[in-house]
Every structure is written in structure tokens, then in C-alpha cells.
Amino acid sequence: MGDSQGSRDYLRYLSLGVEIAGTLILPIGIGFWIDSFWDTSPWFLLGGAIIGVLLFFGLLLRLSRSQSKP
């Protein structure tokens, strides 16, 4: 019985890690790709980093709200 609970916790934390990585890596990667395509370095990379950080803080806010519910 404890093993199934451990598996659910593992999957929950794994999905959380993927969400965190995605909110940071995807916008930065897209900004880097646009900069290399249009030769506008570092503007889109910086924009992607700012968007990634904002998404990350939104994710943290959502997580804190879901943890504070009884």
C-alpha cells in the first residue's frame, strides 16, 4: 500500500520538475532561436528569459495557493 503512495508522490514531483524546467527553458530557447535566425542577439533571448521568470513566478503562486487549501 505504501508503494503506490510513493509512486504517486514520485510522479507528482516529476511532473512539477518538468513544469518548472519547461517554464524556464522553452521561452529562453525560443528567444535564442529567434535571435540566431534574425541576428538580433541578445534581445529575444532576454525577452524569453523575462517571460520564463514571470511564468515561473506564476507557477509558484499557483502551487502556493493549491498547498494552502485545506
All heavy atoms as TSV, in Angstrom:
chain	resi	resn	atom	element	x	y	z
A	1	MET	N	N	0.821	-1.186	0.000
A	1	MET	CA	C	0.000	0.000	0.000
A	1	MET	C	C	0.866	1.251	0.000
A	1	MET	O	O	0.567	2.195	-0.687
A	1	MET	CB	C	-0.937	-0.004	1.208
A	1	MET	CG	C	-1.696	1.267	1.246
A	1	MET	SD	S	-3.340	1.436	1.836
A	1	MET	CE	C	-3.757	0.356	3.019
A	2	GLY	N	N	1.949	1.284	0.747
A	2	GLY	CA	C	2.831	2.433	0.773
A	2	GLY	C	C	3.558	2.643	-0.537
A	2	GLY	O	O	3.927	3.752	-0.876
A	3	ASP	N	N	3.753	1.556	-1.293
A	3	ASP	CA	C	4.466	1.659	-2.561
A	3	ASP	C	C	3.681	2.463	-3.588
A	3	ASP	O	O	4.235	3.270	-4.317
A	3	ASP	CB	C	4.773	0.267	-3.103
A	3	ASP	CG	C	5.632	0.311	-4.345
A	3	ASP	OD1	O	6.529	1.186	-4.406
A	3	ASP	OD2	O	5.410	-0.511	-5.242
A	4	SER	N	N	2.342	2.274	-3.625
A	4	SER	CA	C	1.539	3.038	-4.578
A	4	SER	C	C	1.527	4.523	-4.217
A	4	SER	O	O	1.525	5.376	-5.097
A	4	SER	CB	C	0.123	2.481	-4.667
A	4	SER	OG	O	-0.554	2.681	-3.443
A	5	GLN	N	N	1.536	4.834	-2.938
A	5	GLN	CA	C	1.597	6.234	-2.498
A	5	GLN	C	C	2.939	6.846	-2.889
A	5	GLN	O	O	3.007	7.983	-3.342
A	5	GLN	CB	C	1.384	6.344	-0.983
A	5	GLN	CG	C	1.467	7.759	-0.447
A	5	GLN	CD	C	0.370	8.664	-0.976
A	5	GLN	OE1	O	-0.734	8.214	-1.278
A	5	GLN	NE2	N	0.669	9.933	-1.111
A	6	GLY	N	N	4.020	6.081	-2.723
A	6	GLY	CA	C	5.341	6.564	-3.114
A	6	GLY	C	C	5.435	6.809	-4.608
A	6	GLY	O	O	6.055	7.770	-5.052
A	7	SER	N	N	4.783	5.946	-5.388
A	7	SER	CA	C	4.784	6.126	-6.840
A	7	SER	C	C	4.031	7.382	-7.239
A	7	SER	O	O	4.453	8.113	-8.129
A	7	SER	CB	C	4.163	4.916	-7.527
A	7	SER	OG	O	4.928	3.771	-7.299
A	8	ARG	N	N	2.907	7.627	-6.557
A	8	ARG	CA	C	2.141	8.844	-6.871
A	8	ARG	C	C	2.917	10.096	-6.496
A	8	ARG	O	O	2.902	11.080	-7.231
A	8	ARG	CB	C	0.792	8.822	-6.152
A	8	ARG	CG	C	-0.255	8.056	-6.939
A	8	ARG	CD	C	-1.585	8.148	-6.289
A	8	ARG	NE	N	-1.640	6.964	-5.413
A	8	ARG	CZ	C	-2.340	6.875	-4.313
A	8	ARG	NH1	N	-3.060	7.875	-3.902
A	8	ARG	NH2	N	-2.339	5.780	-3.594
A	9	ASP	N	N	3.582	10.061	-5.355
A	9	ASP	CA	C	4.400	11.203	-4.961
A	9	ASP	C	C	5.535	11.427	-5.948
A	9	ASP	O	O	5.829	12.566	-6.310
A	9	ASP	CB	C	4.979	11.000	-3.560
A	9	ASP	CG	C	3.947	11.155	-2.463
A	9	ASP	OD1	O	2.869	11.728	-2.734
A	9	ASP	OD2	O	4.218	10.681	-1.340
A	10	TYR	N	N	6.163	10.343	-6.368
A	10	TYR	CA	C	7.254	10.444	-7.340
A	10	TYR	C	C	6.774	11.083	-8.633
A	10	TYR	O	O	7.417	11.992	-9.159
A	10	TYR	CB	C	7.823	9.044	-7.615
A	10	TYR	CG	C	8.852	9.008	-8.707
A	10	TYR	CD1	C	10.148	9.473	-8.477
A	10	TYR	CD2	C	8.537	8.524	-9.959
A	10	TYR	CE1	C	11.097	9.451	-9.480
A	10	TYR	CE2	C	9.475	8.500	-10.974
A	10	TYR	CZ	C	10.755	8.954	-10.728
A	10	TYR	OH	O	11.682	8.929	-11.721
A	11	LEU	N	N	5.636	10.630	-9.139
A	11	LEU	CA	C	5.106	11.193	-10.380
A	11	LEU	C	C	4.695	12.648	-10.207
A	11	LEU	O	O	4.866	13.463	-11.112
A	11	LEU	CB	C	3.927	10.361	-10.876
A	11	LEU	CG	C	4.276	8.977	-11.404
A	11	LEU	CD1	C	3.004	8.212	-11.753
A	11	LEU	CD2	C	5.190	9.077	-12.608
A	12	ARG	N	N	4.167	12.987	-9.035
A	12	ARG	CA	C	3.776	14.376	-8.770
A	12	ARG	C	C	4.995	15.294	-8.793
A	12	ARG	O	O	4.982	16.356	-9.417
A	12	ARG	CB	C	3.059	14.465	-7.428
A	12	ARG	CG	C	2.400	15.807	-7.221
A	12	ARG	CD	C	1.583	15.816	-5.963
A	12	ARG	NE	N	2.277	16.709	-5.048
A	12	ARG	CZ	C	2.358	16.559	-3.753
A	12	ARG	NH1	N	1.805	15.525	-3.172
A	12	ARG	NH2	N	2.987	17.425	-3.008
A	13	TYR	N	N	6.066	14.863	-8.129
A	13	TYR	CA	C	7.270	15.687	-8.101
A	13	TYR	C	C	7.975	15.706	-9.452
A	13	TYR	O	O	8.560	16.716	-9.836
A	13	TYR	CB	C	8.224	15.215	-7.004
A	13	TYR	CG	C	7.698	15.482	-5.626
A	13	TYR	CD1	C	7.583	14.452	-4.693
A	13	TYR	CD2	C	7.292	16.755	-5.242
A	13	TYR	CE1	C	7.089	14.696	-3.424
A	13	TYR	CE2	C	6.799	17.001	-3.982
A	13	TYR	CZ	C	6.705	15.978	-3.070
A	13	TYR	OH	O	6.217	16.226	-1.820
A	14	LEU	N	N	7.907	14.614	-10.188
A	14	LEU	CA	C	8.490	14.580	-11.519
A	14	LEU	C	C	7.764	15.547	-12.451
A	14	LEU	O	O	8.396	16.307	-13.192
A	14	LEU	CB	C	8.433	13.159	-12.091
A	14	LEU	CG	C	9.008	12.965	-13.483
A	14	LEU	CD1	C	10.507	13.249	-13.479
A	14	LEU	CD2	C	8.722	11.565	-13.969
A	15	SER	N	N	6.438	15.562	-12.393
A	15	SER	CA	C	5.683	16.488	-13.239
A	15	SER	C	C	5.938	17.935	-12.832
A	15	SER	O	O	5.990	18.823	-13.681
A	15	SER	CB	C	4.194	16.172	-13.199
A	15	SER	OG	O	3.650	16.461	-11.935
A	16	LEU	N	N	6.124	18.174	-11.533
A	16	LEU	CA	C	6.454	19.523	-11.071
A	16	LEU	C	C	7.814	19.956	-11.622
A	16	LEU	O	O	7.966	21.090	-12.081
A	16	LEU	CB	C	6.453	19.578	-9.552
A	16	LEU	CG	C	6.845	20.900	-8.903
A	16	LEU	CD1	C	5.877	21.996	-9.312
A	16	LEU	CD2	C	6.882	20.749	-7.396
A	17	GLY	N	N	8.779	19.064	-11.603
A	17	GLY	CA	C	10.094	19.379	-12.154
A	17	GLY	C	C	10.045	19.665	-13.640
A	17	GLY	O	O	10.715	20.575	-14.139
A	18	VAL	N	N	9.243	18.900	-14.369
A	18	VAL	CA	C	9.098	19.135	-15.811
A	18	VAL	C	C	8.428	20.480	-16.064
A	18	VAL	O	O	8.819	21.212	-16.984
A	18	VAL	CB	C	8.309	17.975	-16.468
A	18	VAL	CG1	C	7.923	18.304	-17.887
A	18	VAL	CG2	C	9.131	16.692	-16.417
A	19	GLU	N	N	7.424	20.824	-15.259
A	19	GLU	CA	C	6.767	22.125	-15.413
A	19	GLU	C	C	7.741	23.271	-15.156
A	19	GLU	O	O	7.765	24.251	-15.917
A	19	GLU	CB	C	5.600	22.257	-14.434
A	19	GLU	CG	C	4.326	21.624	-14.882
A	19	GLU	CD	C	3.197	21.941	-13.925
A	19	GLU	OE1	O	2.530	22.972	-14.115
A	19	GLU	OE2	O	3.016	21.154	-12.974
A	20	ILE	N	N	8.530	23.165	-14.111
A	20	ILE	CA	C	9.499	24.214	-13.793
A	20	ILE	C	C	10.517	24.350	-14.912
A	20	ILE	O	O	10.826	25.455	-15.369
A	20	ILE	CB	C	10.178	23.936	-12.440
A	20	ILE	CG1	C	9.176	24.139	-11.306
A	20	ILE	CG2	C	11.387	24.833	-12.232
A	20	ILE	CD1	C	9.679	23.690	-9.958
A	21	ALA	N	N	11.043	23.225	-15.371
A	21	ALA	CA	C	12.034	23.264	-16.456
A	21	ALA	C	C	11.420	23.845	-17.724
A	21	ALA	O	O	12.048	24.649	-18.417
A	21	ALA	CB	C	12.576	21.869	-16.708
A	22	GLY	N	N	10.190	23.460	-18.018
A	22	GLY	CA	C	9.534	23.958	-19.227
A	22	GLY	C	C	9.272	25.446	-19.196
A	22	GLY	O	O	9.427	26.133	-20.211
A	23	THR	N	N	8.874	25.959	-18.021
A	23	THR	CA	C	8.585	27.389	-17.937
A	23	THR	C	C	9.849	28.227	-18.097
A	23	THR	O	O	9.766	29.389	-18.505
A	23	THR	CB	C	7.911	27.776	-16.607
A	23	THR	OG1	O	8.755	27.417	-15.522
A	23	THR	CG2	C	6.565	27.127	-16.467
A	24	LEU	N	N	10.997	27.657	-17.800
A	24	LEU	CA	C	12.241	28.416	-17.942
A	24	LEU	C	C	12.942	28.143	-19.271
A	24	LEU	O	O	13.421	29.067	-19.930
A	24	LEU	CB	C	13.180	28.102	-16.779
A	24	LEU	CG	C	12.712	28.594	-15.416
A	24	LEU	CD1	C	13.618	28.066	-14.325
A	24	LEU	CD2	C	12.661	30.098	-15.379
A	25	ILE	N	N	13.008	26.888	-19.677
A	25	ILE	CA	C	13.807	26.521	-20.850
A	25	ILE	C	C	13.127	26.899	-22.167
A	25	ILE	O	O	13.790	27.392	-23.084
A	25	ILE	CB	C	14.140	25.022	-20.807
A	25	ILE	CG1	C	15.111	24.757	-19.662
A	25	ILE	CG2	C	14.724	24.542	-22.121
A	25	ILE	CD1	C	15.384	23.294	-19.413
A	26	LEU	N	N	11.823	26.660	-22.276
A	26	LEU	CA	C	11.147	26.914	-23.553
A	26	LEU	C	C	11.208	28.381	-23.998
A	26	LEU	O	O	11.611	28.655	-25.134
A	26	LEU	CB	C	9.709	26.410	-23.511
A	26	LEU	CG	C	9.550	24.900	-23.609
A	26	LEU	CD1	C	8.089	24.514	-23.443
A	26	LEU	CD2	C	10.086	24.392	-24.918
A	27	PRO	N	N	10.821	29.354	-23.167
A	27	PRO	CA	C	10.891	30.742	-23.636
A	27	PRO	C	C	12.322	31.200	-23.931
A	27	PRO	O	O	12.558	31.923	-24.902
A	27	PRO	CB	C	10.302	31.562	-22.493
A	27	PRO	CG	C	9.568	30.612	-21.650
A	27	PRO	CD	C	10.191	29.275	-21.854
A	28	ILE	N	N	13.274	30.750	-23.119
A	28	ILE	CA	C	14.667	31.128	-23.364
A	28	ILE	C	C	15.163	30.494	-24.667
A	28	ILE	O	O	15.836	31.137	-25.472
A	28	ILE	CB	C	15.543	30.730	-22.165
A	28	ILE	CG1	C	15.176	31.586	-20.949
A	28	ILE	CG2	C	17.025	30.885	-22.492
A	28	ILE	CD1	C	15.825	31.135	-19.658
A	29	GLY	N	N	14.823	29.237	-24.879
A	29	GLY	CA	C	15.225	28.551	-26.111
A	29	GLY	C	C	14.607	29.175	-27.348
A	29	GLY	O	O	15.276	29.329	-28.379
A	30	ILE	N	N	13.350	29.545	-27.266
A	30	ILE	CA	C	12.690	30.185	-28.400
A	30	ILE	C	C	13.320	31.549	-28.672
A	30	ILE	O	O	13.557	31.919	-29.827
A	30	ILE	CB	C	11.172	30.298	-28.156
A	30	ILE	CG1	C	10.539	28.902	-28.185
A	30	ILE	CG2	C	10.509	31.219	-29.176
A	30	ILE	CD1	C	9.103	28.859	-27.718
A	31	GLY	N	N	13.619	32.300	-27.613
A	31	GLY	CA	C	14.277	33.593	-27.791
A	31	GLY	C	C	15.659	33.446	-28.407
A	31	GLY	O	O	16.047	34.227	-29.277
A	32	PHE	N	N	16.395	32.441	-27.981
A	32	PHE	CA	C	17.719	32.180	-28.556
A	32	PHE	C	C	17.602	31.827	-30.031
A	32	PHE	O	O	18.381	32.298	-30.864
A	32	PHE	CB	C	18.408	31.055	-27.787
A	32	PHE	CG	C	19.754	30.704	-28.330
A	32	PHE	CD1	C	20.847	31.506	-28.060
A	32	PHE	CD2	C	19.925	29.576	-29.124
A	32	PHE	CE1	C	22.090	31.193	-28.562
A	32	PHE	CE2	C	21.164	29.257	-29.630
A	32	PHE	CZ	C	22.248	30.067	-29.357
A	33	TRP	N	N	16.610	30.989	-30.365
A	33	TRP	CA	C	16.431	30.584	-31.763
A	33	TRP	C	C	16.064	31.789	-32.634
A	33	TRP	O	O	16.601	31.946	-33.733
A	33	TRP	CB	C	15.343	29.516	-31.851
A	33	TRP	CG	C	15.093	29.078	-33.246
A	33	TRP	CD1	C	15.851	28.254	-34.015
A	33	TRP	CD2	C	14.003	29.500	-34.074
A	33	TRP	NE1	N	15.300	28.122	-35.245
A	33	TRP	CE2	C	14.159	28.871	-35.322
A	33	TRP	CE3	C	12.911	30.329	-33.869
A	33	TRP	CZ2	C	13.262	29.056	-36.362
A	33	TRP	CZ3	C	12.015	30.513	-34.911
A	33	TRP	CH2	C	12.198	29.877	-36.131
A	34	ILE	N	N	15.171	32.642	-32.148
A	34	ILE	CA	C	14.790	33.835	-32.924
A	34	ILE	C	C	15.997	34.752	-33.105
A	34	ILE	O	O	16.216	35.289	-34.196
A	34	ILE	CB	C	13.615	34.576	-32.250
A	34	ILE	CG1	C	12.342	33.733	-32.329
A	34	ILE	CG2	C	13.390	35.939	-32.888
A	34	ILE	CD1	C	11.180	34.285	-31.531
A	35	ASP	N	N	16.787	34.934	-32.049
A	35	ASP	CA	C	17.994	35.762	-32.150
A	35	ASP	C	C	18.971	35.209	-33.174
A	35	ASP	O	O	19.559	35.962	-33.956
A	35	ASP	CB	C	18.697	35.872	-30.797
A	35	ASP	CG	C	18.113	36.963	-29.927
A	35	ASP	OD1	O	17.483	37.880	-30.472
A	35	ASP	OD2	O	18.303	36.886	-28.703
A	36	SER	N	N	19.159	33.908	-33.190
A	36	SER	CA	C	20.103	33.337	-34.152
A	36	SER	C	C	19.546	33.398	-35.570
A	36	SER	O	O	20.305	33.526	-36.532
A	36	SER	CB	C	20.449	31.894	-33.773
A	36	SER	OG	O	19.321	31.064	-33.868
A	37	PHE	N	N	18.228	33.320	-35.716
A	37	PHE	CA	C	17.609	33.365	-37.042
A	37	PHE	C	C	17.624	34.777	-37.618
A	37	PHE	O	O	17.919	34.971	-38.792
A	37	PHE	CB	C	16.178	32.833	-36.935
A	37	PHE	CG	C	15.482	32.663	-38.255
A	37	PHE	CD1	C	15.833	31.629	-39.105
A	37	PHE	CD2	C	14.482	33.533	-38.624
A	37	PHE	CE1	C	15.189	31.468	-40.327
A	37	PHE	CE2	C	13.827	33.388	-39.831
A	37	PHE	CZ	C	14.181	32.346	-40.693
A	38	TRP	N	N	17.311	35.767	-36.788
A	38	TRP	CA	C	17.226	37.154	-37.247
A	38	TRP	C	C	18.456	37.984	-36.910
A	38	TRP	O	O	18.479	39.184	-37.202
A	38	TRP	CB	C	15.997	37.844	-36.666
A	38	TRP	CG	C	14.709	37.418	-37.297
A	38	TRP	CD1	C	14.549	36.765	-38.466
A	38	TRP	CD2	C	13.408	37.622	-36.766
A	38	TRP	NE1	N	13.222	36.541	-38.707
A	38	TRP	CE2	C	12.498	37.063	-37.683
A	38	TRP	CE3	C	12.922	38.216	-35.624
A	38	TRP	CZ2	C	11.122	37.088	-37.475
A	38	TRP	CZ3	C	11.563	38.241	-35.424
A	38	TRP	CH2	C	10.678	37.685	-36.334
A	39	ASP	N	N	19.442	37.399	-36.251
A	39	ASP	CA	C	20.679	38.080	-35.856
A	39	ASP	C	C	20.368	39.342	-35.039
A	39	ASP	O	O	20.845	40.435	-35.335
A	39	ASP	CB	C	21.525	38.410	-37.091
A	39	ASP	CG	C	22.953	38.759	-36.713
A	39	ASP	OD1	O	23.429	38.278	-35.664
A	39	ASP	OD2	O	23.592	39.518	-37.453
A	40	THR	N	N	19.565	39.175	-34.002
A	40	THR	CA	C	19.170	40.288	-33.139
A	40	THR	C	C	19.670	40.105	-31.714
A	40	THR	O	O	19.119	40.684	-30.783
A	40	THR	CB	C	17.635	40.413	-33.096
A	40	THR	OG1	O	17.080	39.164	-32.683
A	40	THR	CG2	C	17.079	40.818	-34.433
A	41	SER	N	N	20.692	39.314	-31.551
A	41	SER	CA	C	21.194	38.964	-30.225
A	41	SER	C	C	21.495	40.197	-29.393
A	41	SER	O	O	22.032	41.163	-29.909
A	41	SER	CB	C	22.459	38.124	-30.375
A	41	SER	OG	O	22.914	37.699	-29.138
A	42	PRO	N	N	21.158	40.243	-28.170
A	42	PRO	CA	C	20.542	39.277	-27.236
A	42	PRO	C	C	19.095	39.598	-26.908
A	42	PRO	O	O	18.578	39.145	-25.897
A	42	PRO	CB	C	21.411	39.446	-25.997
A	42	PRO	CG	C	21.654	40.923	-25.928
A	42	PRO	CD	C	21.794	41.335	-27.395
A	43	TRP	N	N	18.406	40.375	-27.724
A	43	TRP	CA	C	17.123	40.951	-27.333
A	43	TRP	C	C	16.025	39.916	-27.123
A	43	TRP	O	O	15.300	39.976	-26.119
A	43	TRP	CB	C	16.703	42.024	-28.326
A	43	TRP	CG	C	17.725	43.111	-28.340
A	43	TRP	CD1	C	18.587	43.422	-29.354
A	43	TRP	CD2	C	18.069	43.976	-27.255
A	43	TRP	NE1	N	19.423	44.430	-28.972
A	43	TRP	CE2	C	19.129	44.800	-27.687
A	43	TRP	CE3	C	17.586	44.138	-25.974
A	43	TRP	CZ2	C	19.696	45.762	-26.873
A	43	TRP	CZ3	C	18.158	45.098	-25.163
A	43	TRP	CH2	C	19.197	45.899	-25.623
A	44	PHE	N	N	15.856	38.992	-28.039
A	44	PHE	CA	C	14.802	37.999	-27.864
A	44	PHE	C	C	15.168	36.992	-26.782
A	44	PHE	O	O	14.296	36.471	-26.093
A	44	PHE	CB	C	14.488	37.296	-29.190
A	44	PHE	CG	C	13.667	38.150	-30.114
A	44	PHE	CD1	C	14.260	38.859	-31.143
A	44	PHE	CD2	C	12.299	38.250	-29.950
A	44	PHE	CE1	C	13.514	39.652	-31.986
A	44	PHE	CE2	C	11.539	39.040	-30.787
A	44	PHE	CZ	C	12.146	39.750	-31.803
A	45	LEU	N	N	16.447	36.734	-26.612
A	45	LEU	CA	C	16.890	35.870	-25.523
A	45	LEU	C	C	16.540	36.500	-24.170
A	45	LEU	O	O	16.021	35.826	-23.278
A	45	LEU	CB	C	18.394	35.616	-25.612
A	45	LEU	CG	C	19.017	34.811	-24.487
A	45	LEU	CD1	C	18.502	33.389	-24.505
A	45	LEU	CD2	C	20.519	34.832	-24.597
A	46	LEU	N	N	16.799	37.785	-24.031
A	46	LEU	CA	C	16.452	38.482	-22.791
A	46	LEU	C	C	14.942	38.521	-22.577
A	46	LEU	O	O	14.455	38.343	-21.460
A	46	LEU	CB	C	17.015	39.896	-22.795
A	46	LEU	CG	C	18.535	40.007	-22.689
A	46	LEU	CD1	C	18.967	41.450	-22.870
A	46	LEU	CD2	C	19.008	39.463	-21.360
A	47	GLY	N	N	14.208	38.752	-23.661
A	47	GLY	CA	C	12.746	38.729	-23.559
A	47	GLY	C	C	12.237	37.361	-23.146
A	47	GLY	O	O	11.328	37.244	-22.318
A	48	GLY	N	N	12.828	36.315	-23.716
A	48	GLY	CA	C	12.448	34.957	-23.333
A	48	GLY	C	C	12.778	34.666	-21.887
A	48	GLY	O	O	12.026	33.987	-21.189
A	49	ALA	N	N	13.911	35.185	-21.410
A	49	ALA	CA	C	14.286	34.985	-20.011
A	49	ALA	C	C	13.298	35.685	-19.083
A	49	ALA	O	O	12.892	35.129	-18.056
A	49	ALA	CB	C	15.697	35.487	-19.764
A	50	ILE	N	N	12.894	36.884	-19.447
A	50	ILE	CA	C	11.921	37.619	-18.630
A	50	ILE	C	C	10.585	36.889	-18.617
A	50	ILE	O	O	9.959	36.725	-17.561
A	50	ILE	CB	C	11.777	39.067	-19.137
A	50	ILE	CG1	C	13.062	39.843	-18.847
A	50	ILE	CG2	C	10.568	39.757	-18.519
A	50	ILE	CD1	C	13.139	41.187	-19.524
A	51	ILE	N	N	10.147	36.420	-19.772
A	51	ILE	CA	C	8.891	35.671	-19.844
A	51	ILE	C	C	8.996	34.390	-19.024
A	51	ILE	O	O	8.071	34.021	-18.303
A	51	ILE	CB	C	8.520	35.381	-21.310
A	51	ILE	CG1	C	8.114	36.679	-22.007
A	51	ILE	CG2	C	7.404	34.346	-21.406
A	51	ILE	CD1	C	7.945	36.558	-23.503
A	52	GLY	N	N	10.131	33.696	-19.120
A	52	GLY	CA	C	10.330	32.478	-18.355
A	52	GLY	C	C	10.270	32.712	-16.860
A	52	GLY	O	O	9.663	31.934	-16.116
A	53	VAL	N	N	10.876	33.788	-16.395
A	53	VAL	CA	C	10.850	34.101	-14.963
A	53	VAL	C	C	9.429	34.455	-14.526
A	53	VAL	O	O	8.980	34.028	-13.450
A	53	VAL	CB	C	11.844	35.234	-14.638
A	53	VAL	CG1	C	11.637	35.777	-13.244
A	53	VAL	CG2	C	13.272	34.744	-14.814
A	54	LEU	N	N	8.706	35.206	-15.342
A	54	LEU	CA	C	7.321	35.535	-14.999
A	54	LEU	C	C	6.455	34.280	-14.945
A	54	LEU	O	O	5.622	34.128	-14.037
A	54	LEU	CB	C	6.757	36.538	-15.999
A	54	LEU	CG	C	7.338	37.941	-15.941
A	54	LEU	CD1	C	6.791	38.801	-17.080
A	54	LEU	CD2	C	7.060	38.586	-14.604
A	55	LEU	N	N	6.642	33.375	-15.894
A	55	LEU	CA	C	5.904	32.116	-15.870
A	55	LEU	C	C	6.263	31.284	-14.641
A	55	LEU	O	O	5.407	30.639	-14.037
A	55	LEU	CB	C	6.180	31.315	-17.148
A	55	LEU	CG	C	5.562	31.841	-18.436
A	55	LEU	CD1	C	6.081	31.057	-19.631
A	55	LEU	CD2	C	4.055	31.774	-18.370
A	56	PHE	N	N	7.545	31.305	-14.274
A	56	PHE	CA	C	7.996	30.564	-13.103
A	56	PHE	C	C	7.339	31.105	-11.835
A	56	PHE	O	O	6.857	30.342	-10.998
A	56	PHE	CB	C	9.517	30.633	-12.997
A	56	PHE	CG	C	10.069	29.983	-11.771
A	56	PHE	CD1	C	10.061	28.606	-11.642
A	56	PHE	CD2	C	10.586	30.742	-10.738
A	56	PHE	CE1	C	10.563	27.989	-10.506
A	56	PHE	CE2	C	11.094	30.143	-9.608
A	56	PHE	CZ	C	11.076	28.756	-9.483
A	57	PHE	N	N	7.287	32.425	-11.685
A	57	PHE	CA	C	6.638	33.002	-10.513
A	57	PHE	C	C	5.138	32.723	-10.515
A	57	PHE	O	O	4.533	32.528	-9.466
A	57	PHE	CB	C	6.910	34.497	-10.403
A	57	PHE	CG	C	8.267	34.805	-9.860
A	57	PHE	CD1	C	9.142	35.625	-10.555
A	57	PHE	CD2	C	8.695	34.265	-8.661
A	57	PHE	CE1	C	10.405	35.906	-10.061
A	57	PHE	CE2	C	9.947	34.535	-8.157
A	57	PHE	CZ	C	10.806	35.362	-8.861
A	58	GLY	N	N	4.522	32.712	-11.693
A	58	GLY	CA	C	3.110	32.336	-11.773
A	58	GLY	C	C	2.886	30.898	-11.341
A	58	GLY	O	O	1.903	30.586	-10.650
A	59	LEU	N	N	3.787	30.018	-11.722
A	59	LEU	CA	C	3.716	28.619	-11.298
A	59	LEU	C	C	3.876	28.503	-9.787
A	59	LEU	O	O	3.132	27.769	-9.131
A	59	LEU	CB	C	4.785	27.792	-12.012
A	59	LEU	CG	C	4.908	26.330	-11.627
A	59	LEU	CD1	C	3.649	25.569	-12.017
A	59	LEU	CD2	C	6.129	25.719	-12.294
A	60	LEU	N	N	4.823	29.239	-9.220
A	60	LEU	CA	C	4.998	29.221	-7.769
A	60	LEU	C	C	3.762	29.747	-7.049
A	60	LEU	O	O	3.363	29.205	-6.009
A	60	LEU	CB	C	6.216	30.047	-7.371
A	60	LEU	CG	C	7.578	29.446	-7.660
A	60	LEU	CD1	C	8.672	30.416	-7.234
A	60	LEU	CD2	C	7.743	28.123	-6.965
A	61	LEU	N	N	3.152	30.789	-7.585
A	61	LEU	CA	C	1.941	31.338	-6.979
A	61	LEU	C	C	0.814	30.314	-7.022
A	61	LEU	O	O	0.105	30.110	-6.030
A	61	LEU	CB	C	1.536	32.623	-7.694
A	61	LEU	CG	C	0.323	33.357	-7.169
A	61	LEU	CD1	C	0.568	33.838	-5.748
A	61	LEU	CD2	C	-0.012	34.524	-8.073
A	62	ARG	N	N	0.659	29.647	-8.156
A	62	ARG	CA	C	-0.376	28.619	-8.288
A	62	ARG	C	C	-0.130	27.466	-7.316
A	62	ARG	O	O	-1.056	26.976	-6.672
A	62	ARG	CB	C	-0.409	28.101	-9.724
A	62	ARG	CG	C	-1.482	27.066	-9.967
A	62	ARG	CD	C	-1.552	26.680	-11.426
A	62	ARG	NE	N	-0.298	26.179	-11.935
A	62	ARG	CZ	C	-0.011	24.875	-12.094
A	62	ARG	NH1	N	-0.902	23.970	-11.762
A	62	ARG	NH2	N	1.151	24.503	-12.580
A	63	LEU	N	N	1.117	27.056	-7.192
A	63	LEU	CA	C	1.450	25.974	-6.256
A	63	LEU	C	C	1.201	26.369	-4.807
A	63	LEU	O	O	0.702	25.572	-4.019
A	63	LEU	CB	C	2.905	25.560	-6.428
A	63	LEU	CG	C	3.227	24.764	-7.677
A	63	LEU	CD1	C	4.734	24.592	-7.809
A	63	LEU	CD2	C	2.537	23.426	-7.624
A	64	SER	N	N	1.566	27.592	-4.440
A	64	SER	CA	C	1.344	28.023	-3.063
A	64	SER	C	C	-0.134	28.123	-2.739
A	64	SER	O	O	-0.555	27.811	-1.626
A	64	SER	CB	C	2.049	29.358	-2.801
A	64	SER	OG	O	1.440	30.391	-3.514
A	65	ARG	N	N	-0.936	28.535	-3.704
A	65	ARG	CA	C	-2.390	28.594	-3.479
A	65	ARG	C	C	-2.979	27.198	-3.337
A	65	ARG	O	O	-3.856	26.979	-2.514
A	65	ARG	CB	C	-3.080	29.328	-4.613
A	65	ARG	CG	C	-2.886	30.809	-4.560
A	65	ARG	CD	C	-3.654	31.502	-5.647
A	65	ARG	NE	N	-3.442	32.936	-5.563
A	65	ARG	CZ	C	-3.848	33.779	-6.479
A	65	ARG	NH1	N	-4.438	33.335	-7.573
A	65	ARG	NH2	N	-3.622	35.058	-6.333
A	66	SER	N	N	-2.496	26.255	-4.123
A	66	SER	CA	C	-3.045	24.899	-4.029
A	66	SER	C	C	-2.596	24.213	-2.745
A	66	SER	O	O	-3.313	23.380	-2.197
A	66	SER	CB	C	-2.635	24.067	-5.249
A	66	SER	OG	O	-1.261	23.786	-5.216
A	67	GLN	N	N	-1.417	24.561	-2.216
A	67	GLN	CA	C	-0.939	23.968	-0.974
A	67	GLN	C	C	-1.635	24.562	0.248
A	67	GLN	O	O	-1.724	23.918	1.278
A	67	GLN	CB	C	0.572	24.153	-0.831
A	67	GLN	CG	C	1.368	23.374	-1.830
A	67	GLN	CD	C	1.193	21.883	-1.675
A	67	GLN	OE1	O	1.118	21.374	-0.569
A	67	GLN	NE2	N	1.100	21.192	-2.788
A	68	SER	N	N	-2.124	25.788	0.143
A	68	SER	CA	C	-2.749	26.432	1.293
A	68	SER	C	C	-4.218	26.047	1.457
A	68	SER	O	O	-4.822	26.346	2.476
A	68	SER	CB	C	-2.616	27.952	1.184
A	68	SER	OG	O	-3.340	28.431	0.079
A	69	LYS	N	N	-4.797	25.378	0.460
A	69	LYS	CA	C	-6.185	24.937	0.582
A	69	LYS	C	C	-6.261	23.779	1.570
A	69	LYS	O	O	-5.426	22.890	1.547
A	69	LYS	CB	C	-6.725	24.490	-0.770
A	69	LYS	CG	C	-6.958	25.620	-1.724
A	69	LYS	CD	C	-7.547	25.121	-3.011
A	69	LYS	CE	C	-7.725	26.266	-3.987
A	69	LYS	NZ	N	-8.226	25.795	-5.261
A	70	PRO	N	N	-7.296	23.791	2.418
A	70	PRO	CA	C	-7.418	22.705	3.418
A	70	PRO	C	C	-7.807	21.378	2.825
A	70	PRO	O	O	-8.232	21.166	1.819
A	70	PRO	CB	C	-8.498	23.197	4.374
A	70	PRO	CG	C	-9.124	24.383	3.769
A	70	PRO	CD	C	-8.276	24.819	2.617
